[in-house]
């Protein structure tokens, strides 16, 4: 049986490795996937992001211990960096600060999202969480917590205290940076 070569000339592979958006070259990838005929082709941005999401879930499975602010910042940066709309997410933890579940509860616009404390409390009770770490992203790349960020953190902390769930932190993800509100003394 003759061997099939999948090596192409540089110019051909360069041409297939460029993804265009709106007529502009916007992405070059060295990652390849097999197409339906079994040929290797450049992975699309959405395929790469889907696999990255799976890799993050593999790296942080249920039971992961949130033992430091750095772990929390890294976790939420991996989950929320690059989002185009503001997304509010919660890591639900047990008494040993082990991850029970991660849920994205609210998705808003490029500048804000409406957060309902009742829904956060309901999710914490459903998952039997003892503690939570709150997080949301700033598509504007601003790392500073806004006044609204501080206010909703206080409201959520009060609501969750009523059902004996501790708020450990609120992480803001801005681009590739993550900032702990607890580190800033705001939780």
N, C-alpha and C positions, 0 to 999 in steps of 0.2 A: 504494500500500500504506500503510495507516494506521500511524503510529508508535505503539509501545507504550511507555507511561510506566512507569518503574520507581521513580519518586519516590512515597513514601507520606507520609502525614501524620506529624507528630512522634510522636503517641501510638501510632500503629500501628507505626512503625519502632522506637520505644522498646520496645514489647511484644515484637517479634520479636528485638530485640538483647539481651534478657536471657536468660541461661541459668540454669536452676534445677538444683540438686542437692539431693536429699532435701527438696524443698519450700521450700528457702531460695534466695533470689536470691544467686548467688555470682559472677557474671561478666558484664561488659558489654563488648561488643566493637564497634569501628568497622570491623572487617574483615569483608568479605562474600565469599561464594563462590557460584557458580552451582549450583543444584540440578539434578536430572535433567530437569526441565521447562524449564531455562534461566533460571529466576528467580533473582535475587540474594537470598540469605538470610544471616543472621549465621553466621560461621564458628564451629564448635564449638571447645572447648578442644583436643580431640585433633587437629582439622584444623590449628589454629594451631601446635601443638607439632610436628606432622609437617612443616609448611612451615618452621618455625624450624630443625629438624634439617637439612633440605635446604639452608637458607641458610647454616648453620654449615659444612656440608660444602663448599659452594660457596666460602665465604670462606677455608677452610683446605684446599685440595686437596693431593693428593700432591705433594711437592716444596716445600711451604711450609717456609721456613727458621725454625728456632727459634733466633733470634739473641740472645734476652735472656730473663731470668726473667719480665719483663712479658708477653712473647708467650706463654710457657708458661702463665702464670696466666690470661690472657684466654682461651686456647684451651680449657683444662680447665673454666673457669667456664662457658663457652658450652656445653660438652658435658655437664656433670654437675650444674649448678645445678637445683634443683627436684626432684631424684630423691627418692622416698619411702623407698627402701631403699638401703643402702650398696652402692656399685658401684665395683669396682676396675678401672681402665683403664690402658692403656699406649700411649704414642706411640712407635713404632719408627722410628728415625732412621738415616740413613747417616752416613758420616764427615764430611760437611759440615753435619750436623745438619738435613738436609732430611727431611721427613716421608715415610716409606715407607708406613706404615699406622697406623691407630688401631683398637684393639680393646678391647672391654669383656670382660675375661676371667672375672670373678667377680661374682656378685650375691648379697648376703646379706640380712640382716634390717634392721630399723631401727637396730640398734646395732652390728652387726659383720658381717664377711664372712670366710670362710676362704680364705686365699690359699695356693696351692701353688707354691713356687718352681720345681719341675720343669716346670710348665705355662708359666710365664713364659719360662724358658730355651728350652723347645721352640718356642714362638712366635717368639722372637728368632732362633733358628737357621733356622726355616722361612722367615722373611722376610729372612734374611741381614742383620740389623741390626747396626750397629756401636755404637749407643748407644740408650738408652731414657730416657724420662721417665715415671715412675710417677705415678699419681694415684688418689685415691678421694674420695668425698664423705662428709661427716658430716651425716646428716639432722637431727641435734640442733642444728645451726648453730654448734657449737663450733669455733673456728678453731685451737685448740691441738692439736698432735700428741700423741696418747696414747703411753704407754709401749709399747703393742703396735704402734703405727705406727712408732716408732723401731726396735723389734726386727725387724719384718718388712723394713724398709728395709735394715738391716744384713745380714739373711739373704739377701735378693735381690741385694744388691750383691756379696756373697761368691760366690753361685752364678753370677751373670752374669760375674764376673771370670774364672772358670774357663774360659769360652768366649770371652774377649776382647770382651765387651760392656760398655760403660761405663754406669753409672747417673748421669745428669746431675742429676736432681732427683726429688723426690717432692712433688707438689702436693696440698694438702688443700683441697677445695671445701666451704665452709660457707655455705649460702644463696647470696647474691650476692657473697660474698667468696672469694678464693683466696689460700692462704698457701704460700709456697715453703719447704720444709724445708731446702733448700740455703742460702737466705738466713739461716736461723736457725742454720746451722752443724751441721745434723743429718744431712747426707748426706756 
